[in-house]
Amino acid sequence: MEHTHPSAHIHTATVDKELIHRMNYLIGHLQGVRKMIENDAYCIDIVTQNLGVIAALKKVNEKLLTTHMNHCLVDAIKSEDMAEREAKLQELQEIIHKVS
C-alpha cells in the first residue's frame, strides 16, 4: 500500500546520495550472486552472499525509517492536523508490524 505524502516531502541530498549508493551496492551484489548461481557456485557460498544482501537492504530500511521518524513523523506531530498525526502514527505501526 503506497501512501501519499505532501509535496514538500524532501530527503536531504546527503540522505539521497547515501541511499542511492547503498542501492547501487545492492544491485551489484545481487548481480554477483546471480553469476554465482549461473556458475554453479557452492550453495553455502551463495546463501552467505544472500545474507549480505539482506543485511544491506536492512540498512537501507533503517536509514529510511530513521529519516521518516526524524522528519515526516516529527512534522506531523508538530502540526495542528490531527488526521495527519494519526495517519503517520498508523503508518509507523503498520511498518513495525511488517518488520517484526
Buried (B, 14 or more C-beta within 10 A) or exposed (E): EEEEEEEEEEBEEEBEEBBEEBEEBBEEBBEEBEEBEEEEBEEEEBEEBBEBBEEBBEBBEEBBBEBBEEBBBEBBEEEEEEEBBEBBEEBBEEBEEEEE
